Amino acid sequence: MKNKVAALRRERGITQEELADALEVSRQTISSIENGRYNPSLELAFRIARFFGLTIEEIFQEDEYR
Amino acid sequence: MKKQRVREVAVFTLGLVLLIVGIALWENKVGGVLLGVGAGLMGMSAARLYTGWVVAKDPKLARQVQIEEQDERLVHINSFAKAKAFDFLHVLVPPFLLILSLARVQLWIVLLGVAIYVVDWVVYFFFYVKRTREI
């Protein structure tokens, strides 16, 4: 799963700590999501989408089938 | 939070009672065991009470602790580690029980080990079925 969380966060000029605080998760979780090491639950994906005012599909994209 | 504090105070009191009984029965074989268990319970609950007290004084720290307890990634990591530990234990226990029986250890000790092993699997299947029905 690919995502635009890091790009959106930088675009809005907020730090990982601030985003983590707003989403009530740890900073490490934000870092892992941004690096693609961890795929968030549907609930957290909705919270992220709501935070950025976008839909889940606009932030998260499925990796192309190989 | 208050409920947890009451529980910790109860555990601390129980530890204190066991410690006193352990000292009173010092000459007896059981005395040392009671003293050890009592001291352990007291230490554990005292540490938890102190942590709770420190966290309660600092709202920022309290929020941080709450976030870390509920953070889905950390919960996932914790569950994963527990699952791996369960798998590892179930690889280790059967050969250990076999070694015990070959070493001609008293039968009740081997049977106790087997019973613990079986109970662990029963608990696993209980939660497996329960969770399957829930989700």
N, CA and C atoms of all chains as a GROMACS GRO file, in nm:
protein
  603
    1MET      N    1   0.085  -0.120   0.000
    1MET     CA    2   0.000   0.000   0.000
    1MET      C    3   0.089   0.126   0.000
    2LYS      N    4   0.061   0.215  -0.098
    2LYS     CA    5   0.136   0.341  -0.102
    2LYS      C    6   0.047   0.451  -0.041
    3ASN      N    7   0.110   0.555   0.011
    3ASN     CA    8   0.027   0.664   0.063
    3ASN      C    9   0.096   0.798   0.048
    4LYS      N   10   0.013   0.904   0.060
    4LYS     CA   11   0.065   1.040   0.044
    4LYS      C   12   0.071   1.116   0.175
    5VAL      N   13   0.072   1.043   0.286
    5VAL     CA   14   0.065   1.109   0.417
    5VAL      C   15   0.183   1.206   0.436
    6ALA      N   16   0.305   1.160   0.406
    6ALA     CA   17   0.423   1.246   0.427
    6ALA      C   18   0.412   1.374   0.342
    7ALA      N   19   0.374   1.356   0.215
    7ALA     CA   20   0.363   1.472   0.123
    7ALA      C   21   0.256   1.569   0.171
    8LEU      N   22   0.141   1.516   0.212
    8LEU     CA   23   0.032   1.602   0.260
    8LEU      C   24   0.070   1.676   0.388
    9ARG      N   25   0.141   1.605   0.474
    9ARG     CA   26   0.184   1.666   0.601
    9ARG      C   27   0.281   1.781   0.574
   10ARG      N   28   0.376   1.756   0.485
   10ARG     CA   29   0.476   1.861   0.453
   10ARG      C   30   0.407   1.979   0.386
   11GLU      N   31   0.314   1.947   0.297
   11GLU     CA   32   0.238   2.050   0.225
   11GLU      C   33   0.167   2.144   0.323
   12ARG      N   34   0.118   2.087   0.433
   12ARG     CA   35   0.046   2.168   0.532
   12ARG      C   36   0.137   2.223   0.642
   13GLY      N   37   0.266   2.191   0.630
   13GLY     CA   38   0.365   2.244   0.725
   13GLY      C   39   0.348   2.197   0.867
   14ILE      N   40   0.312   2.072   0.883
   14ILE     CA   41   0.300   2.019   1.021
   14ILE      C   42   0.401   1.908   1.045
   15THR      N   43   0.438   1.894   1.170
   15THR     CA   44   0.538   1.793   1.205
   15THR      C   45   0.469   1.658   1.232
   16GLN      N   46   0.551   1.554   1.237
   16GLN     CA   47   0.497   1.420   1.269
   16GLN      C   48   0.433   1.421   1.408
   17GLU      N   49   0.496   1.493   1.501
   17GLU     CA   50   0.443   1.501   1.638
   17GLU      C   51   0.303   1.564   1.639
   18GLU      N   52   0.289   1.672   1.562
   18GLU     CA   53   0.159   1.742   1.559
   18GLU      C   54   0.051   1.653   1.497
   19LEU      N   55   0.088   1.583   1.391
   19LEU     CA   56  -0.010   1.494   1.326
   19LEU      C   57  -0.045   1.379   1.420
   20ALA      N   58   0.058   1.323   1.484
   20ALA     CA   59   0.034   1.213   1.579
   20ALA      C   60  -0.058   1.259   1.692
   21ASP      N   61  -0.034   1.378   1.741
   21ASP     CA   62  -0.114   1.434   1.850
   21ASP      C   63  -0.260   1.451   1.807
   22ALA      N   64  -0.279   1.502   1.686
   22ALA     CA   65  -0.415   1.525   1.635
   22ALA      C   66  -0.489   1.392   1.613
   23LEU      N   67  -0.416   1.289   1.573
   23LEU     CA   68  -0.479   1.160   1.543
   23LEU      C   69  -0.480   1.065   1.664
   24GLU      N   70  -0.418   1.112   1.773
   24GLU     CA   71  -0.407   1.033   1.897
   24GLU      C   72  -0.338   0.898   1.875
   25VAL      N   73  -0.225   0.905   1.805
   25VAL     CA   74  -0.140   0.788   1.789
   25VAL      C   75   0.003   0.832   1.822
   26SER      N   76   0.095   0.735   1.826
   26SER     CA   77   0.233   0.773   1.857
   26SER      C   78   0.303   0.828   1.732
   27ARG      N   79   0.410   0.905   1.755
   27ARG     CA   80   0.485   0.961   1.642
   27ARG      C   81   0.544   0.850   1.556
   28GLN      N   82   0.585   0.741   1.623
   28GLN     CA   83   0.644   0.626   1.551
   28GLN      C   84   0.543   0.566   1.454
   29THR      N   85   0.416   0.568   1.491
   29THR     CA   86   0.312   0.514   1.403
   29THR      C   87   0.301   0.598   1.276
   30ILE      N   88   0.306   0.730   1.294
   30ILE     CA   89   0.302   0.819   1.177
   30ILE      C   90   0.423   0.793   1.087
   31SER      N   91   0.539   0.781   1.150
   31SER     CA   92   0.663   0.756   1.075
   31SER      C   93   0.652   0.624   0.997
   32SER      N   94   0.601   0.520   1.063
   32SER     CA   95   0.588   0.389   0.997
   32SER      C   96   0.489   0.393   0.881
   33ILE      N   97   0.380   0.467   0.899
   33ILE     CA   98   0.280   0.480   0.791
   33ILE      C   99   0.344   0.553   0.672
   34GLU      N  100   0.414   0.662   0.702
   34GLU     CA  101   0.476   0.741   0.596
   34GLU      C  102   0.579   0.660   0.517
   35ASN      N  103   0.653   0.575   0.590
   35ASN     CA  104   0.755   0.493   0.523
   35ASN      C  105   0.698   0.368   0.456
   36GLY      N  106   0.570   0.345   0.475
   36GLY     CA  107   0.505   0.228   0.413
   36GLY      C  108   0.533   0.098   0.488
   37ARG      N  109   0.588   0.110   0.609
   37ARG     CA  110   0.617  -0.011   0.687
   37ARG      C  111   0.493  -0.062   0.758
   38TYR      N  112   0.396   0.026   0.780
   38TYR     CA  113   0.275  -0.014   0.852
   38TYR      C  114   0.152   0.042   0.781
   39ASN      N  115   0.056  -0.047   0.755
   39ASN     CA  116  -0.070  -0.003   0.696
   39ASN      C  117  -0.172   0.021   0.807
   40PRO      N  118  -0.226   0.141   0.815
   40PRO     CA  119  -0.318   0.169   0.926
   40PRO      C  120  -0.449   0.091   0.914
   41SER      N  121  -0.518   0.080   1.025
   41SER     CA  122  -0.651   0.016   1.023
   41SER      C  123  -0.746   0.108   0.945
   42LEU      N  124  -0.858   0.054   0.910
   42LEU     CA  125  -0.957   0.134   0.835
   42LEU      C  126  -1.000   0.255   0.917
   43GLU      N  127  -1.014   0.233   1.046
   43GLU     CA  128  -1.055   0.342   1.136
   43GLU      C  129  -0.952   0.456   1.137
   44LEU      N  130  -0.824   0.418   1.148
   44LEU     CA  131  -0.720   0.521   1.148
   44LEU      C  132  -0.708   0.586   1.010
   45ALA      N  133  -0.727   0.506   0.906
   45ALA     CA  134  -0.723   0.562   0.769
   45ALA      C  135  -0.833   0.668   0.752
   46PHE      N  136  -0.950   0.641   0.809
   46PHE     CA  137  -1.060   0.739   0.803
   46PHE      C  138  -1.023   0.866   0.880
   47ARG      N  139  -0.960   0.848   0.996
   47ARG     CA  140  -0.920   0.964   1.078
   47ARG      C  141  -0.818   1.048   1.003
   48ILE      N  142  -0.723   0.980   0.934
   48ILE     CA  143  -0.621   1.052   0.856
   48ILE      C  144  -0.689   1.130   0.743
   49ALA      N  145  -0.779   1.061   0.673
   49ALA     CA  146  -0.849   1.124   0.561
   49ALA      C  147  -0.930   1.245   0.608
   50ARG      N  148  -0.998   1.229   0.721
   50ARG     CA  149  -1.079   1.338   0.776
   50ARG      C  150  -0.988   1.456   0.815
   51PHE      N  151  -0.873   1.424   0.870
   51PHE     CA  152  -0.780   1.529   0.913
   51PHE      C  153  -0.736   1.614   0.793
   52PHE      N  154  -0.707   1.547   0.680
   52PHE     CA  155  -0.660   1.620   0.562
   52PHE      C  156  -0.775   1.669   0.474
   53GLY      N  157  -0.897   1.635   0.510
   53GLY     CA  158  -1.014   1.677   0.432
   53GLY      C  159  -1.020   1.610   0.296
   54LEU      N  160  -0.973   1.487   0.290
   54LEU     CA  161  -0.973   1.411   0.163
   54LEU      C  162  -1.041   1.276   0.185
   55THR      N  163  -1.053   1.200   0.076
   55THR     CA  164  -1.107   1.064   0.092
   55THR      C  165  -0.990   0.967   0.111
   56ILE      N  166  -1.022   0.849   0.159
   56ILE     CA  167  -0.916   0.748   0.181
   56ILE      C  168  -0.844   0.718   0.049
   57GLU      N  169  -0.922   0.705  -0.058
   57GLU     CA  170  -0.862   0.671  -0.189
   57GLU      C  171  -0.765   0.778  -0.238
   58GLU      N  172  -0.790   0.901  -0.195
   58GLU     CA  173  -0.699   1.009  -0.239
   58GLU      C  174  -0.566   1.004  -0.164
   59ILE      N  175  -0.564   0.938  -0.050
   59ILE     CA  176  -0.441   0.930   0.031
   59ILE      C  177  -0.371   0.795   0.016
   60PHE      N  178  -0.452   0.689   0.016
   60PHE     CA  179  -0.393   0.555   0.009
   60PHE      C  180  -0.423   0.491  -0.127
   61GLN      N  181  -0.317   0.436  -0.185
   61GLN     CA  182  -0.334   0.364  -0.312
   61GLN      C  183  -0.277   0.224  -0.299
   62GLU      N  184  -0.352   0.130  -0.356
   62GLU     CA  185  -0.306  -0.008  -0.354
   62GLU      C  186  -0.186  -0.023  -0.447
   63ASP      N  187  -0.089  -0.105  -0.404
   63ASP     CA  188   0.025  -0.134  -0.492
   63ASP      C  189  -0.026  -0.205  -0.616
   64GLU      N  190   0.037  -0.177  -0.730
   64GLU     CA  191  -0.006  -0.246  -0.854
   64GLU      C  192   0.023  -0.394  -0.842
   65TYR      N  193  -0.072  -0.475  -0.897
   65TYR     CA  194  -0.051  -0.620  -0.895
   65TYR      C  195   0.068  -0.657  -0.982
   66ARG      N  196   0.154  -0.745  -0.928
   66ARG     CA  197   0.270  -0.787  -1.007
   66ARG      C  198   0.239  -0.914  -1.084
   67MET      N  199  -0.952   0.480   3.679
   67MET     CA  200  -0.823   0.515   3.742
   67MET      C  201  -0.829   0.492   3.892
   68LYS      N  202  -0.943   0.537   3.955
   68LYS     CA  203  -0.960   0.523   4.100
   68LYS      C  204  -0.973   0.374   4.136
   69LYS      N  205  -1.046   0.302   4.049
   69LYS     CA  206  -1.067   0.159   4.068
   69LYS      C  207  -0.933   0.085   4.068
   70GLN      N  208  -0.846   0.127   3.975
   70GLN     CA  209  -0.714   0.066   3.962
   70GLN      C  210  -0.630   0.094   4.088
   71ARG      N  211  -0.643   0.218   4.140
   71ARG     CA  212  -0.567   0.257   4.259
   71ARG      C  213  -0.612   0.173   4.379
   72VAL      N  214  -0.744   0.154   4.390
   72VAL     CA  215  -0.800   0.073   4.500
   72VAL      C  216  -0.745  -0.070   4.490
   73ARG      N  217  -0.741  -0.124   4.368
   73ARG     CA  218  -0.691  -0.260   4.347
   73ARG      C  219  -0.542  -0.270   4.387
   74GLU      N  220  -0.466  -0.167   4.349
   74GLU     CA  221  -0.323  -0.168   4.382
   74GLU      C  222  -0.300  -0.159   4.533
   75VAL      N  223  -0.382  -0.077   4.601
   75VAL     CA  224  -0.372  -0.065   4.748
   75VAL      C  225  -0.406  -0.199   4.812
   76ALA      N  226  -0.509  -0.268   4.756
   76ALA     CA  227  -0.549  -0.400   4.808
   76ALA      C  228  -0.435  -0.501   4.790
   77VAL      N  229  -0.370  -0.498   4.674
   77VAL     CA  230  -0.258  -0.590   4.648
   77VAL      C  231  -0.141  -0.558   4.742
   78PHE      N  232  -0.117  -0.428   4.762
   78PHE     CA  233  -0.009  -0.385   4.852
   78PHE      C  234  -0.036  -0.436   4.994
   79THR      N  235  -0.161  -0.421   5.039
   79THR     CA  236  -0.200  -0.465   5.174
   79THR      C  237  -0.184  -0.617   5.187
   80LEU      N  238  -0.228  -0.689   5.084
   80LEU     CA  239  -0.214  -0.835   5.085
   80LEU      C  240  -0.065  -0.873   5.094
   81GLY      N  241   0.018  -0.802   5.019
   81GLY     CA  242   0.162  -0.826   5.022
   81GLY      C  243   0.220  -0.801   5.160
   82LEU      N  244   0.172  -0.693   5.222
   82LEU     CA  245   0.219  -0.658   5.357
   82LEU      C  246   0.182  -0.766   5.458
   83VAL      N  247   0.055  -0.815   5.446
   83VAL     CA  248   0.007  -0.921   5.536
   83VAL      C  249   0.092  -1.047   5.518
   84LEU      N  250   0.115  -1.084   5.392
   84LEU     CA  251   0.196  -1.203   5.364
   84LEU      C  252   0.338  -1.188   5.417
   85LEU      N  253   0.390  -1.066   5.404
   85LEU     CA  254   0.525  -1.038   5.452
   85LEU      C  255   0.533  -1.056   5.604
   86ILE      N  256   0.432  -1.001   5.675
   86ILE     CA  257   0.430  -1.011   5.822
   86ILE      C  258   0.414  -1.157   5.866
   87VAL      N  259   0.321  -1.228   5.799
   87VAL     CA  260   0.300  -1.371   5.831
   87VAL      C  261   0.429  -1.449   5.802
   88GLY      N  262   0.493  -1.413   5.690
   88GLY     CA  263   0.619  -1.479   5.652
   88GLY      C  264   0.727  -1.460   5.757
   89ILE      N  265   0.736  -1.338   5.813
   89ILE     CA  266   0.835  -1.310   5.918
   89ILE      C  267   0.800  -1.389   6.046
   90ALA      N  268   0.668  -1.391   6.076
   90ALA     CA  269   0.624  -1.465   6.195
   90ALA      C  270   0.653  -1.614   6.183
   91LEU      N  271   0.644  -1.667   6.060
   91LEU     CA  272   0.666  -1.811   6.039
   91LEU      C  273   0.807  -1.837   5.984
   92TRP      N  274   0.898  -1.750   6.016
   92TRP     CA  275   1.033  -1.756   5.959
   92TRP      C  276   1.099  -1.893   5.979
   93GLU      N  277   1.078  -1.954   6.097
   93GLU     CA  278   1.140  -2.083   6.128
   93GLU      C  279   1.081  -2.194   6.040
   94ASN      N  280   0.955  -2.173   6.000
   94ASN     CA  281   0.884  -2.272   5.918
   94ASN      C  282   0.929  -2.264   5.773
   95LYS      N  283   0.912  -2.373   5.699
   95LYS     CA  284   0.950  -2.378   5.557
   95LYS      C  285   0.869  -2.280   5.472
   96VAL      N  286   0.741  -2.265   5.509
   96VAL     CA  287   0.649  -2.178   5.433
   96VAL      C  288   0.682  -2.030   5.452
   97GLY      N  289   0.742  -1.997   5.566
   97GLY     CA  290   0.772  -1.858   5.600
   97GLY      C  291   0.849  -1.784   5.492
   98GLY      N  292   0.952  -1.848   5.443
   98GLY     CA  293   1.036  -1.785   5.339
   98GLY      C  294   0.959  -1.759   5.210
   99VAL      N  295   0.875  -1.857   5.174
   99VAL     CA  296   0.794  -1.842   5.051
   99VAL      C  297   0.697  -1.725   5.066
  100LEU      N  298   0.627  -1.721   5.181
  100LEU     CA  299   0.530  -1.612   5.205
  100LEU      C  300   0.600  -1.476   5.205
  101LEU      N  301   0.717  -1.471   5.266
  101LEU     CA  302   0.794  -1.346   5.271
  101LEU      C  303   0.831  -1.300   5.129
  102GLY      N  304   0.874  -1.395   5.048
  102GLY     CA  305   0.913  -1.362   4.910
  102GLY      C  306   0.794  -1.314   4.828
  103VAL      N  307   0.683  -1.388   4.838
  103VAL     CA  308   0.563  -1.350   4.762
  103VAL      C  309   0.511  -1.215   4.810
  104GLY      N  310   0.508  -1.196   4.942
  104GLY     CA  311   0.460  -1.069   4.999
  104GLY      C  312   0.545  -0.952   4.953
  105ALA      N  313   0.677  -0.968   4.960
  105ALA     CA  314   0.767  -0.859   4.918
  105ALA      C  315   0.749  -0.830   4.769
  106GLY      N  316   0.731  -0.935   4.691
  106GLY     CA  317   0.711  -0.919   4.547
  106GLY      C  318   0.584  -0.840   4.517
  107LEU      N  319   0.474  -0.879   4.582
  107LEU     CA  320   0.346  -0.809   4.560
  107LEU      C  321   0.355  -0.664   4.603
  108MET      N  322   0.419  -0.641   4.719
  108MET     CA  323   0.434  -0.503   4.768
  108MET      C  324   0.515  -0.417   4.672
  109GLY      N  325   0.625  -0.473   4.625
  109GLY     CA  326   0.711  -0.400   4.532
  109GLY      C  327   0.639  -0.366   4.402
  110MET      N  328   0.567  -0.466   4.349
  110MET     CA  329   0.495  -0.449   4.222
  110MET      C  330   0.388  -0.341   4.235
  111SER      N  331   0.305  -0.350   4.342
  111SER     CA  332   0.196  -0.253   4.357
  111SER      C  333   0.251  -0.115   4.392
  112ALA      N  334   0.359  -0.109   4.470
  112ALA     CA  335   0.418   0.022   4.504
  112ALA      C  336   0.468   0.091   4.377
  113ALA      N  337   0.530   0.014   4.288
  113ALA     CA  338   0.581   0.071   4.162
  113ALA      C  339   0.465   0.122   4.077
  114ARG      N  340   0.356   0.045   4.072
  114ARG     CA  341   0.240   0.088   3.992
  114ARG      C  342   0.172   0.210   4.053
  115LEU      N  343   0.163   0.212   4.186
  115LEU     CA  344   0.102   0.328   4.253
  115LEU      C  345   0.185   0.454   4.228
  116TYR      N  346   0.317   0.440   4.235
  116TYR     CA  347   0.406   0.554   4.212
  116TYR      C  348   0.393   0.604   4.068
  117THR      N  349   0.390   0.509   3.973
  117THR     CA  350   0.375   0.546   3.831
  117THR      C  351   0.243   0.621   3.811
  118GLY      N  352   0.136   0.567   3.870
  118GLY     CA  353   0.004   0.630   3.859
  118GLY      C  354   0.003   0.770   3.918
  119TRP      N  355   0.074   0.787   4.029
  119TRP     CA  356   0.080   0.916   4.097
  119TRP      C  357   0.156   1.018   4.010
  120VAL      N  358   0.268   0.974   3.953
  120VAL     CA  359   0.349   1.064   3.867
  120VAL      C  360   0.267   1.104   3.744
  121VAL      N  361   0.200   1.006   3.682
  121VAL     CA  362   0.122   1.032   3.560
  121VAL      C  363   0.004   1.124   3.592
  122ALA      N  364  -0.062   1.103   3.706
  122ALA     CA  365  -0.179   1.184   3.742
  122ALA      C  366  -0.143   1.332   3.762
  123LYS      N  367  -0.018   1.357   3.803
  123LYS     CA  368   0.025   1.496   3.828
  123LYS      C  369   0.056   1.572   3.699
  124ASP      N  370   0.081   1.498   3.590
  124ASP     CA  371   0.123   1.560   3.465
  124ASP      C  372   0.024   1.524   3.353
  125PRO      N  373  -0.071   1.614   3.322
  125PRO     CA  374  -0.173   1.583   3.220
  125PRO      C  375  -0.114   1.548   3.083
  126LYS      N  376  -0.002   1.616   3.048
  126LYS     CA  377   0.062   1.591   2.918
  126LYS      C  378   0.117   1.447   2.913
  127LEU      N  379   0.180   1.408   3.022
  127LEU     CA  380   0.235   1.272   3.032
  127LEU      C  381   0.122   1.169   3.034
  128ALA      N  382   0.013   1.204   3.105
  128ALA     CA  383  -0.103   1.114   3.114
  128ALA      C  384  -0.160   1.088   2.974
  129ARG      N  385  -0.169   1.193   2.894
  129ARG     CA  386  -0.221   1.179   2.757
  129ARG      C  387  -0.127   1.093   2.674
  130GLN      N  388   0.005   1.118   2.691
  130GLN     CA  389   0.106   1.042   2.618
  130GLN      C  390   0.097   0.892   2.652
  131VAL      N  391   0.082   0.864   2.780
  131VAL     CA  392   0.071   0.724   2.827
  131VAL      C  393  -0.055   0.660   2.768
  132GLN      N  394  -0.166   0.736   2.770
  132GLN     CA  395  -0.293   0.685   2.717
  132GLN      C  396  -0.280   0.656   2.567
  133ILE      N  397  -0.215   0.748   2.494
  133ILE     CA  398  -0.197   0.730   2.349
  133ILE      C  399  -0.112   0.604   2.324
  134GLU      N  400  -0.005   0.589   2.400
  134GLU     CA  401   0.083   0.474   2.379
  134GLU      C  402   0.015   0.342   2.415
  135GLU      N  403  -0.075   0.346   2.512
  135GLU     CA  404  -0.148   0.224   2.550
  135GLU      C  405  -0.249   0.184   2.442
  136GLN      N  406  -0.305   0.286   2.374
  136GLN     CA  407  -0.410   0.259   2.276
  136GLN      C  408  -0.360   0.260   2.131
  137ASP      N  409  -0.237   0.301   2.110
  137ASP     CA  410  -0.183   0.312   1.975
  137ASP      C  411  -0.193   0.178   1.903
  138GLU      N  412  -0.264   0.178   1.789
  138GLU     CA  413  -0.294   0.050   1.722
  138GLU      C  414  -0.169  -0.025   1.676
  139ARG      N  415  -0.065   0.050   1.635
  139ARG     CA  416   0.058  -0.016   1.592
  139ARG      C  417   0.126  -0.086   1.711
  140LEU      N  418   0.129  -0.018   1.824
  140LEU     CA  419   0.191  -0.077   1.943
  140LEU      C  420   0.109  -0.196   1.993
  141VAL      N  421  -0.023  -0.185   1.984
  141VAL     CA  422  -0.111  -0.296   2.024
  141VAL      C  423  -0.084  -0.417   1.932
  142HIS      N  424  -0.069  -0.388   1.802
  142HIS     CA  425  -0.040  -0.493   1.704
  142HIS      C  426   0.095  -0.559   1.735
  143ILE      N  427   0.197  -0.477   1.762
  143ILE     CA  428   0.330  -0.530   1.792
  143ILE      C  429   0.325  -0.618   1.917
  144ASN      N  430   0.253  -0.571   2.018
  144ASN     CA  431   0.240  -0.646   2.143
  144ASN      C  432   0.172  -0.781   2.118
  145SER      N  433   0.063  -0.780   2.041
  145SER     CA  434  -0.010  -0.904   2.011
  145SER      C  435   0.077  -1.000   1.930
  146PHE      N  436   0.152  -0.944   1.836
  146PHE     CA  437   0.240  -1.024   1.751
  146PHE      C  438   0.347  -1.093   1.836
  147ALA      N  439   0.408  -1.014   1.926
  147ALA     CA  440   0.513  -1.068   2.013
  147ALA      C  441   0.457  -1.178   2.103
  148LYS      N  442   0.337  -1.156   2.155
  148LYS     CA  443   0.273  -1.257   2.241
  148LYS      C  444   0.244  -1.384   2.163
  149ALA      N  445   0.196  -1.368   2.040
  149ALA     CA  446   0.165  -1.485   1.956
  149ALA      C  447   0.292  -1.565   1.927
  150LYS      N  448   0.402  -1.495   1.898
  150LYS     CA  449   0.530  -1.562   1.871
  150LYS      C  450   0.579  -1.634   1.997
  151ALA      N  451   0.564  -1.568   2.112
  151ALA     CA  452   0.607  -1.630   2.238
  151ALA      C  453   0.525  -1.756   2.266
  152PHE      N  454   0.395  -1.752   2.236
  152PHE     CA  455   0.306  -1.868   2.252
  152PHE      C  456   0.355  -1.982   2.163
  153ASP      N  457   0.383  -1.951   2.036
  153ASP     CA  458   0.432  -2.054   1.942
  153ASP      C  459   0.564  -2.113   1.990
  154PHE      N  460   0.652  -2.026   2.036
  154PHE     CA  461   0.784  -2.070   2.081
  154PHE      C  462   0.772  -2.161   2.203
  155LEU      N  463   0.685  -2.121   2.295
  155LEU     CA  464   0.664  -2.201   2.416
  155LEU      C  465   0.612  -2.340   2.381
  156HIS      N  466   0.524  -2.346   2.281
  156HIS     CA  467   0.465  -2.474   2.244
  156HIS      C  468   0.560  -2.563   2.164
  157VAL      N  469   0.671  -2.506   2.120
  157VAL     CA  470   0.775  -2.589   2.058
  157VAL      C  471   0.867  -2.642   2.169
  158LEU      N  472   0.888  -2.559   2.270
  158LEU     CA  473   0.981  -2.595   2.378
  158LEU      C  474   0.924  -2.696   2.477
  159VAL      N  475   0.795  -2.680   2.509
  159VAL     CA  476   0.738  -2.761   2.618
  159VAL      C  477   0.737  -2.912   2.592
  160PRO      N  478   0.689  -2.964   2.475
  160PRO     CA  479   0.687  -3.110   2.458
  160PRO      C  480   0.824  -3.178   2.476
  161PRO      N  481   0.934  -3.128   2.413
  161PRO     CA  482   1.062  -3.194   2.439
  161PRO      C  483   1.106  -3.185   2.585
  162PHE      N  484   1.069  -3.073   2.648
  162PHE     CA  485   1.104  -3.056   2.790
  162PHE      C  486   1.032  -3.162   2.875
  163LEU      N  487   0.906  -3.185   2.843
  163LEU     CA  488   0.828  -3.287   2.917
  163LEU      C  489   0.885  -3.426   2.892
  164LEU      N  490   0.929  -3.449   2.768
  164LEU     CA  491   0.990  -3.577   2.732
  164LEU      C  492   1.119  -3.598   2.811
  165ILE      N  493   1.201  -3.493   2.818
  165ILE     CA  494   1.326  -3.501   2.895
  165ILE      C  495   1.296  -3.532   3.042
  166LEU      N  496   1.194  -3.463   3.094
  166LEU     CA  497   1.156  -3.487   3.234
  166LEU      C  498   1.118  -3.633   3.257
  167SER      N  499   1.038  -3.688   3.164
  167SER     CA  500   0.994  -3.827   3.182
  167SER      C  501   1.111  -3.924   3.164
  168LEU      N  502   1.204  -3.894   3.071
  168LEU     CA  503   1.321  -3.981   3.053
  168LEU      C  504   1.416  -3.973   3.173
  169ALA      N  505   1.416  -3.856   3.236
  169ALA     CA  506   1.502  -3.838   3.354
  169ALA      C  507   1.439  -3.901   3.478
  170ARG      N  508   1.327  -3.967   3.457
  170ARG     CA  509   1.256  -4.037   3.565
  170ARG      C  510   1.222  -3.946   3.683
  171VAL      N  511   1.176  -3.828   3.644
  171VAL     CA  512   1.126  -3.734   3.746
  171VAL      C  513   0.992  -3.790   3.794
  172GLN      N  514   0.953  -3.754   3.913
  172GLN     CA  515   0.825  -3.804   3.968
  172GLN      C  516   0.712  -3.778   3.868
  173LEU      N  517   0.624  -3.878   3.858
  173LEU     CA  518   0.518  -3.873   3.757
  173LEU      C  519   0.429  -3.750   3.770
  174TRP      N  520   0.398  -3.711   3.895
  174TRP     CA  521   0.306  -3.599   3.913
  174TRP      C  522   0.364  -3.469   3.855
  175ILE      N  523   0.495  -3.457   3.855
  175ILE     CA  524   0.558  -3.334   3.800
  175ILE      C  525   0.538  -3.331   3.647
  176VAL      N  526   0.559  -3.448   3.584
  176VAL     CA  527   0.538  -3.457   3.438
  176VAL      C  528   0.391  -3.431   3.404
  177LEU      N  529   0.302  -3.492   3.482
  177LEU     CA  530   0.158  -3.475   3.456
  177LEU      C  531   0.115  -3.330   3.479
  178LEU      N  532   0.176  -3.264   3.577
  178LEU     CA  533   0.146  -3.122   3.601
  178LEU      C  534   0.185  -3.039   3.478
  179GLY      N  535   0.303  -3.071   3.423
  179GLY     CA  536   0.350  -3.002   3.302
  179GLY      C  537   0.256  -3.025   3.185
  180VAL      N  538   0.212  -3.150   3.169
  180VAL     CA  539   0.118  -3.185   3.060
  180VAL      C  540  -0.014  -3.110   3.081
  181ALA      N  541  -0.061  -3.105   3.207
  181ALA     CA  542  -0.187  -3.037   3.237
  181ALA      C  543  -0.178  -2.888   3.201
  182ILE      N  544  -0.066  -2.825   3.236
  182ILE     CA  545  -0.047  -2.682   3.205
  182ILE      C  546  -0.049  -2.662   3.053
  183TYR      N  547   0.018  -2.753   2.983
  183TYR     CA  548   0.024  -2.748   2.836
  183TYR      C  549  -0.117  -2.759   2.775
  184VAL      N  550  -0.193  -2.855   2.828
  184VAL     CA  551  -0.330  -2.877   2.777
  184VAL      C  552  -0.419  -2.756   2.808
  185VAL      N  553  -0.408  -2.704   2.931
  185VAL     CA  554  -0.489  -2.588   2.970
  185VAL      C  555  -0.459  -2.470   2.878
  186ASP      N  556  -0.331  -2.452   2.844
  186ASP     CA  557  -0.292  -2.343   2.755
  186ASP      C  558  -0.361  -2.356   2.619
  187TRP      N  559  -0.368  -2.478   2.566
  187TRP     CA  560  -0.436  -2.501   2.439
  187TRP      C  561  -0.587  -2.479   2.452
  188VAL      N  562  -0.643  -2.521   2.566
  188VAL     CA  563  -0.788  -2.501   2.589
  188VAL      C  564  -0.819  -2.351   2.589
  189VAL      N  565  -0.733  -2.274   2.657
  189VAL     CA  566  -0.752  -2.128   2.662
  189VAL      C  567  -0.743  -2.070   2.520
  190TYR      N  568  -0.648  -2.121   2.442
  190TYR     CA  569  -0.632  -2.076   2.303
  190TYR      C  570  -0.760  -2.102   2.223
  191PHE      N  571  -0.810  -2.226   2.231
  191PHE     CA  572  -0.930  -2.260   2.153
  191PHE      C  573  -1.053  -2.183   2.202
  192PHE      N  574  -1.058  -2.160   2.333
  192PHE     CA  575  -1.171  -2.083   2.388
  192PHE      C  576  -1.175  -1.944   2.325
  193PHE      N  577  -1.059  -1.875   2.324
  193PHE     CA  578  -1.056  -1.740   2.269
  193PHE      C  579  -1.068  -1.740   2.116
  194TYR      N  580  -1.020  -1.848   2.054
  194TYR     CA  581  -1.033  -1.860   1.908
  194TYR      C  582  -1.181  -1.864   1.870
  195VAL      N  583  -1.255  -1.952   1.939
  195VAL     CA  584  -1.399  -1.968   1.910
  195VAL      C  585  -1.474  -1.839   1.946
  196LYS      N  586  -1.442  -1.783   2.061
  196LYS     CA  587  -1.509  -1.661   2.107
  196LYS      C  588  -1.491  -1.547   2.005
  197ARG      N  589  -1.367  -1.529   1.961
  197ARG     CA  590  -1.337  -1.420   1.867
  197ARG      C  591  -1.399  -1.447   1.730
  198THR      N  592  -1.402  -1.576   1.691
  198THR     CA  593  -1.462  -1.613   1.562
  198THR      C  594  -1.610  -1.578   1.561
  199ARG      N  595  -1.675  -1.597   1.677
  199ARG     CA  596  -1.818  -1.563   1.684
  199ARG      C  597  -1.840  -1.413   1.687
  200GLU      N  598  -1.743  -1.340   1.741
  200GLU     CA  599  -1.758  -1.195   1.754
  200GLU      C  600  -1.736  -1.123   1.621
  201ILE      N  601  -1.637  -1.172   1.544
  201ILE     CA  602  -1.604  -1.099   1.420
  201ILE      C  603  -1.618  -1.187   1.296
   0.00000   0.00000   0.00000
